């Protein structure tokens, strides 16, 4: 398992050469991407990256806040880029060139970074359009685009972008918005120039243009595009840039890096063990990392916010290092075969538990945290609409022990309790009405940066009109936070979103109304949360938000099939829906995202693979049937990634059996498919 930045930085400060090598290997792709995507055409990206990496390697001993190491590295890269721009400008002025953004006559076209590095990726037409439009931006906007590109790809958080720009998050957002406005103008310019057949009037406008991107010509061409119906139509309906950039991998350095070209100068400049480490990393090992040859990015850990409770004690911090951010792919991965599917017994529950359904889990530090739905207790009888448990048993080969009565403490002496509880307003409503409220948990995700577990849940009412029926009446969906230091459970309050009406009135803890909620599956990628919901027979839609901003409905966006929108109703269907939910996870050995589920009214275990949380996804494939659950079908089939083995080839699944009340376990082993 890859060591965290904190561990490596501490070791590097103590002179550990291997730690310096590991940090250089981890951050060279990021530095290369930051510099390359923000550089002008006449700058030598390789030299700038080399100088930046020398400063990173020689300066790592001075780093005191390991949690900010990534933003520190990016800041160094941008400073080197700014210095190179200033030097290039002085050189242009010395040559007597009037326009700072112009290119010298001797510029080598083969040195164009956009042509050689960005376009070396497997980009579609729209992604190439963004890469070309970047050349039309003002230099300051190119710097912001470089950062935002990495944010959209999951390599930086907005907090880190703000840290690098040395601005509050709100002001950093303004800078990003201004850049995006100019980027969209530049994209319309690129579309108009690339159109075939071209616009005759535009040919007249650009008659004196030398063919090189320039701010003055950008304004002239954009003015024509706005006034020309033909060009305006071609630039209409530009796909959202963040959707096109989401998940793009970091850029690979040019061949000379693998041959040690940068290492020679680095050795001369840096000296000592740091230079040798840099030479070894850049010259030999950087692009041969196991399983993830194109990308290894540490999980983001921005500081806590006012809306996110911080850990209440050191015990709340996870002991295990944060995993690398998994990659995204632009195509459907090869569909694996099922080499083995075998029953593996039932989950061993706490002695007072007679049965409980749902059962989704996540890893937090050294333990697995499970949250359940309807829970029946015995001796004496009791009923809870939700409960939880924790275990340090992370080996499912001999079954799973969940004898704990709490999602925070591994303590079998205390019985389960209801975690998500009724508010005072709800209790008052129940006092004067026959209806009763309940809360059904959905997906569970860890948020270690804020010392908490997030639990998505559906609120419903039962017992009497208008809440009659087999399962009552759904009222909406919310998110609860479990403080992993104190065990306190808080129903988070949604802000900046449409009001959701419940029986007792407007409920500020409801994020979405019934039927339009995003509580079917959830997965985190770095510090970004992807939540699935609004499911129908057509599938489930997908929402995205930063973990730090989860309570701000204005920050949520929804996948349209080609980009992201603020309107959940405009979202597109992505994964197939399961009975009571499903699990989305990444399997490194398959280089694929997997959705595991059990369809409504079926006992078949199904899966599909995707290139990213938003797809593209394969058609569902049947893995195997499981024994029927009595008169009713089994449901609530979930995978548990913390129990996976062999880099995800072996997965452990659980499902609820209505006849026995058990959480039954099944082991599935995949065999990688052929592309």
C-alpha positions in Angstrom: 0.0 0.0 0.0 1.4 3.4 -1.0 2.6 5.5 2.0 0.9 8.8 2.6 2.5 12.2 2.0 2.7 12.8 5.7 4.8 9.7 6.2 7.1 10.3 3.2 7.7 14.0 4.0 8.6 13.2 7.6 11.0 10.5 6.4 12.5 12.8 3.8 13.1 15.5 6.4 15.1 12.9 8.3 17.3 12.2 5.3 15.5 9.0 4.0 16.6 8.7 0.4 13.9 6.3 -0.5 11.3 8.7 0.8 12.7 11.5 -1.4 12.6 9.1 -4.4 9.0 8.2 -3.7 8.0 11.9 -3.4 9.8 12.8 -6.6 8.2 9.9 -8.5 4.7 10.7 -7.2 4.9 14.4 -8.0 6.8 14.6 -11.3 3.6 14.0 -13.3 1.8 16.7 -11.4 4.5 19.2 -11.9 4.8 18.3 -15.6 1.0 18.8 -16.0 0.9 22.1 -14.1 3.7 23.6 -16.1 2.8 22.1 -19.5 -0.9 23.1 -19.4 0.0 26.7 -18.4 3.0 27.3 -20.6 3.3 29.6 -23.6 4.4 27.9 -26.8 7.9 29.5 -26.8 8.7 28.2 -23.3 10.8 25.0 -22.7 8.5 23.0 -20.6 11.2 20.3 -19.9 13.6 22.9 -18.5 11.0 24.5 -16.3 9.9 21.1 -14.9 13.5 20.1 -14.3 14.2 23.3 -12.3 11.0 22.9 -10.3 11.8 19.3 -9.4 15.3 20.2 -8.3 13.7 22.8 -5.9 11.2 20.3 -4.7 13.9 17.7 -4.0 16.3 20.1 -2.3 13.6 21.9 -0.4 11.6 19.0 1.0 13.6 19.1 4.2 12.1 22.6 4.9 8.5 21.5 4.7 6.8 21.6 8.1 3.1 21.2 7.1 3.0 17.8 5.4 -0.7 18.1 4.8 0.0 21.1 2.4 2.9 19.4 0.6 1.0 19.0 -2.7 0.0 22.7 -2.8 3.6 23.6 -1.9 4.9 21.6 -4.9 2.3 23.2 -7.2 3.3 26.7 -6.0 7.0 25.9 -6.8 6.0 24.8 -10.3 4.0 28.0 -10.9 6.8 30.2 -9.6 9.2 28.5 -12.0 6.7 29.0 -14.8 6.3 32.7 -13.9 10.1 33.2 -13.9 10.4 31.5 -17.3 7.6 33.8 -18.7 9.4 36.9 -17.4 12.7 35.7 -18.8 11.1 35.0 -22.2 9.4 38.4 -22.2 12.8 40.1 -21.5 14.3 38.1 -24.4 11.5 39.1 -26.7 11.9 42.8 -25.8 15.7 42.5 -26.4 14.9 41.2 -29.8 12.6 44.2 -30.4 9.4 42.2 -30.6 6.3 44.3 -29.8 3.9 41.7 -28.6 4.7 39.8 -25.4 2.6 36.9 -26.5 4.1 36.7 -29.9 6.4 33.9 -31.0 10.0 34.4 -32.2 10.6 33.6 -35.9 12.9 30.8 -34.9 10.5 29.0 -32.7 10.5 25.3 -33.3 6.9 24.2 -34.0 7.8 20.7 -32.7 8.2 22.2 -29.3 4.5 23.2 -29.0 3.4 21.6 -25.8 -0.2 21.5 -26.8 0.7 19.6 -29.9 3.0 17.1 -28.3 1.9 16.5 -24.7 -1.7 17.4 -24.3 -2.8 15.9 -27.6 -0.7 12.8 -26.9 -3.6 11.8 -24.6 -6.5 9.9 -26.0 -8.6 13.1 -26.3 -11.9 13.4 -28.2 -12.7 16.3 -30.4 -14.2 18.5 -27.7 -11.2 17.8 -25.3 -8.8 18.7 -28.1 -10.8 21.9 -28.6 -10.2 22.9 -25.0 -6.5 22.1 -25.3 -6.3 24.4 -28.4 -8.4 27.1 -26.8 -5.9 27.2 -23.9 -3.4 28.8 -26.3 -5.8 31.7 -26.8 -6.0 32.6 -23.1 -4.2 35.5 -21.4 -1.2 34.2 -19.4 -2.8 34.7 -16.0 -5.8 32.7 -17.2 -3.6 30.0 -18.5 -2.2 29.6 -15.0 -5.6 29.3 -13.5 -6.7 26.9 -16.2 -3.7 24.7 -15.4 -4.9 24.5 -11.8 -8.6 24.1 -12.6 -7.8 21.4 -15.2 -6.2 19.4 -12.4 -9.1 20.1 -10.1 -11.6 18.9 -12.7 -9.5 15.8 -13.1 -9.5 15.0 -9.4 -5.8 15.8 -8.9 -6.3 19.0 -6.8 -9.0 20.2 -4.5 -10.5 23.6 -4.7 -9.0 24.3 -1.3 -5.6 23.5 -2.7 -6.2 25.7 -5.8 -7.0 28.5 -3.4 -3.9 27.8 -1.4 -1.7 27.9 -4.5 -3.2 31.2 -5.6 -2.9 32.5 -2.1 -6.6 33.5 -2.1 -9.6 32.7 0.0 -11.7 29.9 -1.6 -14.4 32.4 -2.6 -12.0 34.7 -4.4 -10.3 31.7 -6.0 -13.7 30.7 -7.3 -14.1 34.1 -8.9 -10.7 33.7 -10.6 -11.8 30.3 -11.9 -15.1 31.7 -13.2 -13.4 34.6 -15.1 -11.0 32.1 -16.6 -13.9 29.8 -17.7 -15.7 32.7 -19.3 -12.6 33.5 -21.4 -12.1 29.8 -22.1 -15.6 29.5 -23.5 -14.9 32.5 -25.7 -11.7 30.9 -26.9 -13.5 27.6 -27.6 -16.0 29.4 -29.8 -13.1 31.0 -31.6 -11.5 27.6 -32.2 -14.8 26.1 -33.4 -15.3 28.9 -35.9 -11.7 28.7 -37.2 -11.9 24.9 -37.5 -15.3 24.8 -39.2 -15.6 23.1 -42.6 -16.8 24.7 -44.8 -15.5 27.9 -43.2 -17.4 31.1 -42.9 -16.6 33.5 -45.9 -17.0 36.6 -43.7 -14.6 35.1 -41.1 -12.0 34.6 -43.8 -12.1 38.3 -44.5 -11.7 39.1 -40.8 -8.6 37.0 -40.4 -7.0 37.9 -43.7 -4.1 39.7 -42.0 -3.7 37.1 -39.2 -0.4 35.2 -39.0 -2.1 32.0 -37.6 -0.8 32.2 -34.1 -3.1 32.6 -31.1 -3.1 36.2 -29.8 -5.4 38.1 -27.3 -6.1 40.8 -29.8 -7.1 38.4 -32.5 -9.2 36.4 -30.0 -11.2 39.6 -29.3 -11.6 40.3 -33.0 -12.7 36.8 -34.0 -15.0 36.5 -30.9 -16.7 39.7 -31.9 -17.3 38.3 -35.4 -18.6 35.0 -33.9 -21.1 36.9 -31.7 -22.4 38.9 -34.7 -22.4 36.1 -37.3 -25.4 33.8 -37.2 -23.5 31.0 -39.0 -20.6 31.1 -36.5 -22.8 31.6 -33.5 -24.8 28.5 -34.3 -21.5 26.5 -34.6 -20.4 27.6 -31.1 -23.8 27.0 -29.5 -24.2 24.2 -27.0 -20.6 23.8 -26.0 -20.3 20.9 -23.6 -19.4 21.8 -20.0 -15.6 21.9 -19.8 -15.4 20.2 -16.4 -17.2 17.2 -17.8 -14.7 16.9 -20.6 -11.7 17.3 -18.4 -13.0 15.1 -15.5 -10.7 12.1 -15.0 -8.1 13.0 -17.6 -4.8 11.4 -16.3 -1.7 13.4 -15.5 0.6 14.0 -18.5 3.5 11.6 -19.2 6.9 13.3 -19.6 8.6 13.1 -23.0 10.9 10.2 -23.9 14.1 12.0 -22.9 12.9 11.9 -19.2 12.9 8.2 -19.3 16.4 8.3 -20.8 17.7 10.4 -17.9 17.9 13.7 -19.8 16.7 15.8 -16.9 18.7 13.8 -14.4 22.1 15.0 -15.7 21.3 18.7 -15.0 19.5 17.9 -11.8 22.6 16.1 -10.5 24.8 19.1 -11.2 22.3 21.6 -9.6 21.1 19.7 -6.6 24.1 17.7 -5.4 24.3 15.0 -2.9 21.6 12.4 -2.1 18.8 14.6 -3.2 20.2 14.9 -6.7 20.9 11.1 -6.9 17.4 10.4 -5.8 16.0 12.7 -8.5 18.3 11.2 -11.1 17.2 7.7 -10.2 13.5 8.6 -10.1 13.4 10.6 -13.3 15.9 8.5 -15.2 14.7 5.0 -14.3 11.6 4.4 -12.3 9.0 7.1 -12.7 6.7 5.5 -15.3 6.8 1.9 -14.1 4.6 2.0 -11.1 2.7 -1.2 -10.4 -0.9 -1.4 -11.6 -1.2 2.3 -12.2 1.4 3.1 -15.0 -0.3 6.4 -15.9 -1.4 7.9 -12.6 -0.7 7.8 -8.9 -2.2 10.7 -7.0 -2.6 10.8 -3.2 -6.0 11.4 -1.8 -6.8 15.0 -1.1 -7.1 16.2 2.5 -8.2 19.8 2.7 -8.7 21.5 6.0 -12.0 21.2 7.9 -14.8 23.7 7.2 -17.4 25.3 9.5 -20.0 23.0 8.1 -17.9 19.8 8.7 -17.2 18.8 12.3 -13.5 18.2 12.9 -12.3 15.1 14.8 -13.1 15.4 18.5 -9.9 13.5 19.5 -6.8 12.0 18.0 -8.6 8.6 18.0 -10.8 9.9 15.2 -8.0 10.1 12.7 -7.7 7.0 10.5 -4.6 4.9 11.2 -4.4 3.5 7.6 -2.7 5.7 4.9 -5.0 7.3 2.4 -5.1 5.4 -0.9 -4.2 6.8 -4.3 -6.9 8.4 -6.3 -8.0 5.8 -8.9 -7.9 6.7 -12.6 -10.6 7.5 -15.1 -10.8 6.0 -18.6 -12.5 7.4 -21.6 -13.7 4.0 -22.9 -15.6 1.0 -21.5 -13.0 -1.4 -19.9 -12.8 -5.0 -20.9 -15.6 -6.9 -19.2 -14.1 -9.5 -16.9 -15.3 -13.1 -16.6 -16.5 -14.7 -13.4 -13.9 -17.3 -12.5 -15.5 -18.3 -9.2 -18.7 -17.5 -7.3 -19.2 -19.2 -3.9 -21.3 -18.8 -0.8 -19.2 -17.8 2.3 -21.7 -18.2 5.1 -23.5 -15.4 6.9 -22.3 -12.3 8.8 -22.0 -13.0 12.5 -24.1 -10.4 14.3 -24.3 -9.1 17.8 -26.1 -11.5 20.1 -29.2 -9.3 20.5 -29.7 -9.0 16.8 -32.4 -11.2 15.3 -32.0 -9.7 11.8 -31.3 -6.5 9.9 -31.3 -5.4 6.3 -29.3 -3.1 4.1 -25.7 -3.4 5.4 -23.4 -1.0 3.5 -19.9 -0.4 4.7 -16.7 1.7 4.3 -13.2 1.5 5.7 -12.2 4.1 8.3 -8.6 3.7 9.5 -8.1 0.2 10.9 -11.8 -0.8 10.9 -14.8 -1.5 8.7 -17.9 0.6 9.6 -21.3 -0.9 8.7 -24.7 0.8 8.7 -27.9 -1.2 8.6 -31.6 -0.5 8.0 -34.5 -2.1 9.8 -33.1 -3.9 12.8 -35.0 -6.4 15.0 -33.7 -7.2 18.4 -34.4 -10.1 20.8 -34.4 -10.7 24.6 -36.1 -8.3 25.0 -37.7 -7.6 21.7 -37.0 -4.3 20.0 -37.1 -2.6 16.7 -34.9 0.1 15.2 -35.2 1.7 11.8 -31.4 1.9 11.5 -28.3 0.8 13.4 -24.5 0.4 13.0 -21.5 -1.7 13.9 -17.7 -1.6 13.5 -15.1 -4.4 13.2 -11.4 -4.7 12.9 -11.9 -8.0 11.1 -10.9 -7.1 7.6 -10.4 -10.7 6.4 -13.6 -12.1 5.1 -12.1 -15.5 4.0 -13.4 -17.0 7.3 -16.5 -14.9 7.6 -17.2 -11.5 9.1 -17.7 -10.7 12.8 -20.0 -7.7 13.5 -20.6 -8.2 17.2 -20.1 -4.5 17.9 -23.2 -2.4 18.8 -21.7 0.9 17.6 -20.2 2.1 14.3 -17.4 3.8 16.2 -16.3 1.4 18.9 -15.6 -2.3 18.6 -17.5 -3.2 21.7 -19.7 -6.3 21.9 -21.0 -5.5 25.4 -23.5 -2.9 24.3 -26.6 -3.5 22.1 -27.2 -1.6 18.9 -29.0 1.7 19.2 -30.8 3.9 16.6 -28.3 6.2 15.0 -30.4 8.6 13.0 -33.0 9.9 15.3 -36.1 12.1 15.1 -36.0 15.8 15.6 -38.0 17.7 18.2 -40.4 18.8 15.5 -40.9 15.3 14.3 -41.5 14.0 17.8 -44.1 16.7 18.4 -45.8 15.7 15.2 -45.9 12.1 16.3 -47.4 13.2 19.6 -50.5 14.6 17.9 -50.7 12.3 14.8 -50.8 8.5 14.4 -48.0 8.5 11.7 -44.5 7.5 12.7 -41.1 8.6 11.1 -38.3 6.2 10.2 -34.9 6.6 8.5 -33.5 4.1 6.1 -29.7 4.3 5.6 -28.2 4.0 2.1 -24.5 4.3 1.1 -21.8 5.0 3.5 -18.5 6.9 2.7 -15.5 7.9 4.9 -14.5 11.5 5.2 -11.3 11.2 7.3 -10.3 14.8 6.5 -13.2 15.9 8.7 -13.1 13.0 11.1 -16.4 11.6 10.1 -18.5 9.0 8.2 -21.3 10.2 6.0 -24.4 8.2 5.8 -27.0 8.8 3.1 -30.6 8.0 4.2 -34.2 8.1 3.2 -36.8 9.6 5.5 -40.2 7.9 5.5 -43.4 7.7 7.5 -45.5 4.7 8.5 -48.5 3.5 10.4 -51.4 5.8 9.2 -52.6 7.9 6.3 -51.0 9.3 4.3 -48.2 6.8 5.2 -50.0 3.5 4.8 -48.7 0.8 2.5 -46.2 -2.1 2.6 -43.2 0.2 3.3 -44.9 3.5 4.2 -44.4 6.8 2.3 -41.1 8.3 1.3 -40.5 11.9 2.2 -37.1 12.8 1.0 -33.4 12.0 1.4 -30.7 13.4 3.7 -27.1 12.9 4.9 -26.0 12.2 8.4 -22.5 12.6 9.8 -21.0 10.3 12.4 -18.2 11.9 14.4 -15.6 9.1 14.6 -14.1 10.6 17.7 -17.2 11.0 19.9 -19.8 8.8 18.1 -22.2 11.8 17.8 -24.6 11.6 14.9 -25.8 14.7 13.2 -28.4 15.1 10.5 -26.7 17.6 8.3 -28.6 20.7 7.2 -28.8 21.5 3.5 -28.2 25.1 2.5 -28.7 27.0 -0.8 -31.1 24.4 -2.1 -34.9 24.1 -2.8 -37.0 23.5 0.3 -38.2 19.9 0.9 -41.6 19.6 2.5 -42.3 16.8 5.0 -45.4 16.0 7.0 -44.4 18.3 9.8 -43.5 21.1 7.4 -40.3 22.2 5.7 -37.5 19.9 6.7 -34.1 21.6 6.3 -32.2 18.3 6.7 -33.7 17.0 3.5 -31.4 17.5 0.5 -33.7 16.1 -2.1 -37.4 15.3 -2.3 -38.7 11.7 -2.5 -38.0 10.0 -5.8 -35.3 12.5 -6.8 -32.8 11.7 -4.0 -29.2 10.6 -4.5 -28.9 7.8 -1.9 -28.6 4.6 -4.0 -24.8 4.4 -4.1 -21.8 6.6 -3.4 -18.1 6.6 -3.9 -15.3 9.1 -3.2 -12.5 9.9 -5.6 -9.9 12.0 -3.7 -12.0 14.6 -2.0 -14.9 14.5 -4.5 -18.1 12.6 -3.7 -20.1 10.9 -6.4 -23.6 10.0 -5.4 -26.1 8.0 -7.5 -29.9 8.2 -7.2 -33.2 9.2 -8.8 -33.2 5.6 -10.0 -35.8 4.1 -12.3 -35.9 1.0 -14.5 -33.7 3.0 -16.9 -30.9 3.3 -14.3 -29.6 5.8 -11.8 -28.5 9.4 -12.2 -25.2 10.8 -10.8 -24.4 13.9 -8.7 -21.0 15.2 -7.7 -19.8 17.5 -5.0 -16.7 18.1 -2.9 -16.8 16.4 0.5 -16.1 19.7 2.2 -19.1 21.3 0.4 -21.5 18.4 0.7 -24.1 20.5 2.6 -24.2 23.3 0.0 -26.7 22.2 -2.6 -25.5 25.0 -4.9 -22.2 23.2 -5.2 -23.8 20.0 -6.4 -23.6 19.2 -10.1 -25.2 16.4 -12.1 -23.9 14.4 -15.0 -25.7 15.0 -18.3 -23.9 12.5 -20.4 -21.4 15.0 -21.7 -20.9 17.4 -18.9 -22.2 18.6 -15.5 -25.2 20.8 -14.8 -26.7 22.4 -11.7 -30.1 21.0 -12.6 -30.7 17.5 -11.2 -33.7 17.0 -13.6 -31.3 17.4 -16.6 -29.2 14.5 -15.4 -28.6 11.4 -17.6 -28.9 7.8 -16.5 -25.6 6.1 -15.8 -25.5 2.8 -13.9 -28.2 0.1 -13.6 -30.3 0.2 -10.5 -30.4 -2.4 -7.8 -33.0 -3.5 -5.3 -32.4 -1.2 -2.3 -29.2 0.2 -3.8 -25.8 -1.0 -5.2 -22.1 -0.5 -4.8 -19.7 1.3 -7.1 -16.0 0.6 -6.6 -12.7 0.6 -8.4 -10.8 -2.6 -9.1 -7.1 -1.9 -9.9 -6.4 -5.3 -11.3 -9.2 -4.9 -13.8 -8.5 -1.2 -14.5 -12.2 -0.8 -14.3 -15.0 0.7 -12.1 -17.6 -1.9 -11.1 -21.2 -1.6 -10.2 -22.6 -4.6 -8.4 -26.3 -5.0 -7.7 -29.3 -7.3 -7.5 -32.3 -6.3 -9.7 -35.7 -5.8 -8.2 -37.5 -9.0 -7.7 -34.5 -11.1 -8.7 -32.0 -13.4 -7.0 -29.4 -12.8 -9.7 -26.1 -11.1 -8.8 -25.3 -8.7 -11.6 -22.4 -6.4 -12.4 -21.2 -3.9 -15.0 -17.9 -2.1 -15.6 -17.2 1.5 -16.4 -14.3 3.8 -17.3 -15.2 6.3 -14.6 -18.0 6.9 -12.1 -19.9 8.7 -14.8 -19.1 6.1 -17.4 -19.1 5.0 -20.1 -20.6 1.8 -18.6 -21.0 -1.7 -20.1 -24.2 -3.5 -20.3 -25.0 -5.5 -17.1 -23.7 -9.0 -16.9 -25.1 -11.9 -14.8 -22.5 -13.2 -12.4 -24.5 -16.0 -10.7 -27.9 -16.7 -9.0 -28.2 -17.0 -5.2 -30.7 -19.2 -3.3 -34.1 -17.6 -3.0 -35.1 -15.7 0.1 -38.3 -17.6 0.8 -41.5 -16.2 -0.6 -39.7 -12.9 -1.3 -36.7 -12.2 -3.4 -33.3 -11.4 -1.8 -32.3 -7.7 -1.9 -29.7 -5.2 -0.8 -26.7 -6.7 -2.5 -23.6 -4.7 -1.7 -19.8 -5.1 -2.2 -17.4 -4.2 0.5 -14.2 -2.8 -1.0 -12.2 -2.9 2.2 -12.4 -6.7 2.1 -11.2 -7.0 -1.5 -8.2 -9.1 -2.3 -5.7 -9.4 -5.2 -6.2 -5.7 -6.2 -9.9 -6.2 -6.6 -10.0 -9.5 -8.5 -11.6 -11.0 -5.4 -14.6 -9.2 -3.9 -16.9 -10.1 -1.0 -20.6 -9.3 -1.4 -23.4 -9.4 1.1 -27.2 -9.5 0.6 -30.2 -9.7 2.8 -32.2 -12.9 3.0 -35.8 -12.2 4.1 -36.5 -15.7 5.1 -33.7 -16.0 7.7 -33.0 -12.3 8.4 -29.3 -13.0 7.7 -26.8 -11.0 5.9 -25.3 -13.7 3.6 -21.9 -13.5 2.2 -20.7 -14.5 -1.3 -17.2 -14.4 -2.7 -16.7 -13.6 -6.4 -13.4 -13.9 -8.2 -13.0 -12.1 -11.5 -10.7 -13.0 -14.4 -9.6 -10.0 -16.5 -11.3 -9.9 -19.9 -9.5 -9.2 -23.2 -9.8 -5.9 -24.9 
